[in-house]
Amino acid sequence: MPRATRDPLSEWFDPAARRLITRAYGNRGQWTGIYLAPPSLLQRAHAARLGIYDLYERDRWGEQRWVRAFKRSVYYQLKRHGWSDAPRWDENRVSAWPAVALEWQTGQRVLKAGWPSRRWAIRVRLHDGGSAAARAARAKPESQQWVGTGRQSTVDDRDWA
């Protein structure tokens, strides 16, 4: 099986993803939010050079490409560096399963004074991982479960090399 590569846009978000994860660990069990700015003209130009022309395109789950790239970065960083007690940015986890569970919500676009345009309201919450997280996931209604369903993202959903 070929090794999957990362979404090239998601790599742009790694520093912001790490900051959000660090804050979420500090607020464990509570919502931690961020406002994600839309892509700038320069970012859109860089994306076009990668062959990605529509950063507002929606995927099959309804998430826009720009937001989805940030989401991928957060999950990637958490899986790679998120330990049960804290993120360890200088260590790589080798487990296929994250040490904590992340809950993600993308809200409406919000405009605040001083902002040139609306930003996406995004919030995350960390929960204990392992068997407790698996039990909680199974307890959710089937419509909210994603692992092992057609709602789970796979390599086939990727449109990059």
C-alpha positions as CSV (number, residue, x, y, z in Angstrom):
1,M,0.0,0.0,0.0
2,P,1.5,3.4,-1.0
3,R,2.2,5.8,1.8
4,A,-0.3,8.6,2.0
5,T,1.1,12.1,1.7
6,R,-0.2,15.1,3.5
7,D,-2.5,17.7,2.0
8,P,-0.1,20.4,1.0
9,L,-2.4,23.1,2.2
10,S,-2.7,21.5,5.7
11,E,1.1,21.9,6.1
12,W,0.6,25.7,6.0
13,F,-1.5,25.5,9.1
14,D,0.9,23.5,11.3
15,P,2.1,26.5,13.5
16,A,-1.6,27.6,14.1
17,A,-2.7,24.0,14.7
18,R,0.0,23.5,17.4
19,R,-1.0,26.8,19.1
20,L,-4.6,25.6,19.2
21,I,-3.7,22.2,20.5
22,T,-1.5,23.6,23.2
23,R,-4.4,25.9,24.4
24,A,-6.8,22.9,24.2
25,Y,-4.6,20.8,26.5
26,G,-4.6,23.8,29.0
27,N,-8.5,23.8,28.8
28,R,-9.0,20.0,28.7
29,G,-12.6,19.1,28.6
30,Q,-13.6,22.7,27.8
31,W,-14.2,24.3,24.4
32,T,-11.2,26.2,23.0
33,G,-11.8,28.5,20.1
34,I,-10.1,30.2,17.2
35,Y,-11.2,32.4,14.4
36,L,-9.8,31.2,11.0
37,A,-9.2,34.0,8.5
38,P,-10.1,33.3,4.9
39,P,-7.2,32.9,2.5
40,S,-5.4,36.0,1.4
41,L,-4.7,36.8,-2.3
42,L,-1.1,35.6,-1.8
43,Q,-2.2,32.3,-0.3
44,R,-4.7,31.8,-3.1
45,A,-1.9,32.4,-5.6
46,H,0.4,29.9,-3.9
47,A,-2.4,27.4,-3.8
48,A,-3.0,27.9,-7.5
49,R,0.6,27.1,-8.2
50,L,0.0,23.8,-6.4
51,G,-3.0,23.2,-8.8
52,I,-5.6,24.0,-6.1
53,Y,-7.8,26.8,-7.6
54,D,-10.9,26.9,-5.4
55,L,-10.2,27.2,-1.7
56,Y,-13.9,27.5,-1.0
57,E,-14.8,24.3,-2.7
58,R,-16.9,22.0,-0.4
59,D,-16.0,18.4,0.2
60,R,-18.5,15.6,0.5
61,W,-19.1,16.5,4.1
62,G,-19.8,20.1,3.3
63,E,-16.6,21.5,4.7
64,Q,-14.8,24.2,2.6
65,R,-11.3,23.3,1.4
66,W,-9.6,26.0,3.4
67,V,-11.2,25.0,6.7
68,R,-10.7,21.3,5.9
69,A,-6.9,21.9,5.5
70,F,-6.8,23.5,8.9
71,K,-8.7,20.6,10.4
72,R,-6.4,18.1,8.8
73,S,-3.4,19.9,10.3
74,V,-4.9,19.9,13.8
75,Y,-5.7,16.2,13.6
76,Y,-2.3,15.4,12.1
77,Q,-0.4,17.3,14.8
78,L,-2.5,15.8,17.6
79,K,-2.0,12.3,16.3
80,R,1.7,12.8,15.8
81,H,2.6,14.8,18.9
82,G,-0.4,14.6,21.3
83,W,0.3,12.5,24.4
84,S,-2.1,11.8,27.2
85,D,-0.8,14.5,29.4
86,A,0.4,17.2,27.0
87,P,1.6,17.8,23.5
88,R,5.3,17.0,23.0
89,W,6.4,18.8,19.9
90,D,9.9,17.4,20.0
91,E,8.7,13.7,20.1
92,N,6.8,11.7,17.5
93,R,4.2,9.2,18.6
94,V,4.3,5.8,16.8
95,S,0.9,4.6,17.8
96,A,-1.8,4.5,15.1
97,W,-4.2,5.8,17.7
98,P,-4.1,9.3,19.2
99,A,-3.7,9.5,23.0
100,V,-6.6,11.9,23.4
101,A,-9.9,12.3,21.5
102,L,-10.6,15.7,19.8
103,E,-14.1,17.0,19.3
104,W,-14.3,19.6,16.5
105,Q,-17.0,22.1,15.6
106,T,-17.0,24.6,12.7
107,G,-19.3,27.4,13.3
108,Q,-20.6,30.3,11.3
109,R,-18.4,33.0,9.8
110,V,-18.1,35.9,12.1
111,L,-17.3,39.6,11.5
112,K,-15.8,41.6,14.3
113,A,-14.7,45.2,14.5
114,G,-11.3,45.7,12.9
115,W,-11.4,42.6,10.7
116,P,-11.4,43.1,6.9
117,S,-13.6,40.1,6.3
118,R,-15.5,37.3,8.1
119,R,-13.7,34.5,9.8
120,W,-14.8,31.0,10.6
121,A,-15.5,30.3,14.3
122,I,-13.9,27.0,15.1
123,R,-13.7,25.3,18.5
124,V,-12.2,22.1,19.7
125,R,-12.4,20.1,22.9
126,L,-10.0,17.4,24.2
127,H,-11.3,14.2,25.9
128,D,-9.4,11.2,27.3
129,G,-8.5,8.7,24.6
130,G,-8.3,5.0,24.7
131,S,-11.1,2.7,25.7
132,A,-13.1,5.5,27.3
133,A,-13.2,7.4,24.1
134,A,-14.1,4.3,22.1
135,R,-17.0,3.6,24.5
136,A,-18.2,7.2,24.2
137,A,-18.1,7.1,20.4
138,R,-20.1,3.9,20.3
139,A,-22.7,5.4,22.6
140,K,-23.4,8.2,20.1
141,P,-26.3,7.8,17.7
142,E,-25.3,6.1,14.5
143,S,-25.9,9.3,12.6
144,Q,-23.0,10.9,14.6
145,Q,-20.5,8.1,14.3
146,W,-17.9,8.2,11.6
147,V,-15.2,5.5,12.1
148,G,-15.9,2.6,9.9
149,T,-18.7,4.3,8.1
150,G,-19.0,6.0,4.7
151,R,-18.4,9.3,6.5
152,Q,-14.9,8.4,7.4
153,S,-12.2,10.2,5.3
154,T,-10.0,7.8,3.4
155,V,-7.0,8.1,1.0
156,D,-9.5,7.8,-1.9
157,D,-11.0,11.2,-0.9
158,R,-7.8,13.0,-1.5
159,D,-7.3,15.1,-4.6
160,W,-3.6,15.6,-4.2
161,A,-0.6,13.4,-5.0
